[in-house]
Amino acid sequence: MGGRGRARRSIKLWDLPLRLVHWSLVVLLASLWWTWKSGQTQLHEKLGYITLGILLFRLYWGLVGSSTARFSQFVKGPRAIAAYLRGGSPTSVGHNPLGALSVLLLLGLMIVEVGFGLFTQDVDGIEAGSLATYVSYETADWARGWHELLFNLILGVVVLHVIAILFYLVVKRDNLVSPMITGSKAFDEDVKAPRMASIANALVGILLSSAIAWFVSKGLTL
């Protein structure tokens, strides 16, 4: 009996709304890059508004969603991050302290990127974001420059993110991708299962974020 290992316990780790947000942003980033490089400006703008809605929902879900989605639960201070790097922190159920920084960085960059896009217009002044009319041509041109620069920075962070996932998979033998697909993960030790938020809560967030994104896409006018 003493030689037998303890059976791994599988728990629900990531809820469906969070997983849909994650993979939607993966697809949208690739689509935004392609439409940008191929000059599909109008489609690029539409995808940008969809991205805005998804980011708004992620902010909402980070406040009132499932425990593993809430910023208050997985965002840690410097002491917790240092303890994790030393290997002295307990098993992370959800984002580990270092992974939380990656999540915040990507979300923050994407929110700023979408913000610049709303005020951007092209060199000819033909195509423009929905809020470009509220600023001067010079400001819109400045926003366009930062919009392009920041997108390249986001792509660089994504590459680092993928490298980190591969490191965990190959070196630490910790598959981070599979749980983000299935929603469940097996742990060697007993851990407390996260609290999952209701579908009704998610529907409220979807309606709110969609309405705000639509309003912004119309230039803040009805």
N, C-alpha and C positions, 0 to 999 in steps of 0.2 A: 504493500500500500504506500509506503513512504517513497518508493521509487517512481510512482506515477505522478505525472505533472498535472497540475490543476487545469481543468477544462476552461478553454477561453470562453468568455461571455460576450455575446454580441448585443449591442444596444443601438437604439435609434440616435444617431448623432446629428445629422443635418436634416432639416425639414425640407419639404418639396419647394416652397417658395424661394428659399435661399439657394437651393440647387438650380432652380430655373434662372434665377438672377445671375448666378455664376456662369453658367454655360451660355446664356444669352449674351452676356458681355464678351465672352470669348468669340462668339460668332460675329457680334457687332464690330468688335475691334478689327477683325480680319476684313469685314465688309467695308468698314469706313476707310481702311487703308487702300483697298482695291478701288473704291469709288474716287478716292482722292488722287491716286496715281493715274487712273484712266480718264480723269476729267469729267466724271459723272456727277456734276455739281448738285443738281436738283435731288438726285437720289441720295447723295451724301448728306444733304440738309435734312431730308426726311428721316434717314437713319439716325442723324444727330438728335432729332426730337424724340425718337423712340428711346435712344440712350438716356436722354434727360429723364424721361418717365421712369425708366428702370432704376436709375441712380436715386431718384426721389423716393421710390419705393424702398430701396435698400436703406436709405436714411431712416425712413419710417420703421422698417423692420428692425433696424439696429436699436430702436428705442423701445418698441413694444412687442417685438417678435419673440421667437423661441429663445431660450436662455443661451444657446450657443451662437445665436445671431446678434445678441445684444452687445453693444460696445462696452457697456458697464461691466460685462462679465468677462470679456476676453482682452480688453486693453489694460495692460499692466505698466507699472512704473519701472524706472531704471534698476531698482533693486531686484525685482522679480526677473527681469531680463538677464541680469548678471548671474543670478542663481541658476537660471535655466542653462546658460552657457557653461557654467561650472558643473552641470549635471546634478545639482542639489535640489531641484524643484520637483514637486510631485507630478504624477502623470497628468498630462493636459487632456481634458475632455473638451475637444473643440480646437480652436486655434491655440497654439502654444505662444508664449510671450513674444518670441521672435517673429513668428508668422503673423501675429497681430499687427506688427509694424508694417509688414508687407501689404496687408489688407488696407490699412489706413493710408499708406502711401499711394497705392493704386487708385483707391476711391477718391482721395483728395486731388490727385493729378487729373483724373477723369472729370471731376466736377469742375475744376478750373478750366480744363480744356473745352468742355461744353459751354461754359460761360463765355470764353473768348469767341467761340464759334457763333454765338448768338449776336455778337456785335461786329462780326467780320463781313467784309464785302470783297469781291474779287477786284483785280487790277482795273478792269473796265467799268466797275461800278454797276454791272448788270445783275449779277447774283449777289444776294446779301442775306445775312441772318435776320431773324424776325425783329431784333431789337436794334439793328444798325441805324434805323431812322432817328433814334434818340441821341446819336453821337455824330460828331463831325466826320468828314471823309478821312482826315488825318488820323483820328482816333480809330476808325474802322480799319484803316490800313495797318496801324500799329497792332491792333488785335489780330489781324490776319497773320502778321509775322510771328507773333507769339503762339498763335494757334498751330502753325506748322512746326515751330520749334518744339513745342510741348508734346506734340504727337510723337515726334521722334524720341523724345525722352521717355514717354510711356512705353513705346516699343522696346526700348532698352531695359526698362524695369521689368517688362513681361519676360524678356529673355532671361534675366537674372532669376525671376520667379520660377521659370521652367527648370533652370539649372538647380535651384534649391530642391525642387520636387524630385529631380533625378538623384540628387545627393541623398535625400531621405530614403528613396527606394533602393538604391544600390548599396550605400554605406550603412545606413541605420535599419535597413530592412523594414521600413515603414511606408506602406503604400497609401499615399494621401489622395490619389485620384479615385480609386475604387469607392471609398465612402462618399465622395462627392457625386458619384453616379447612383449608387444604391441607397444612400442615406444612412447606412448602418456600418458599424465597425466593431471588431472583436478586440477585447482587452484581456491581458493575462491576469490582471488583478481585479478585485471588486471595485467598481466605480459607480458613482451615482448617475443614473440616467438623466439626461437633460429634460427640462420641462418644454414640451412642445406647445406652440401657440395654436389657436383655433383657425380653421379655414375662414370663418366669418371675419376674424381679425384681418386676415390677409386680403379678403375681398374689399374691406374698407380701405386698406392701404392702396390697393390697385385702383380703385375708383378715385381716390384723392390725388394720387400721383399722376394718373392719366388726365384728370381734369386740369391740373396745374400745367402739365406739359403741353396740353392742347391750347390753353390760354396763352402761354408763352409763345407758342408757334404762330399764334394769330397777332403777335405784336402787342399783347396785353390789352387788346380791344375785342369787344364782342360784335 
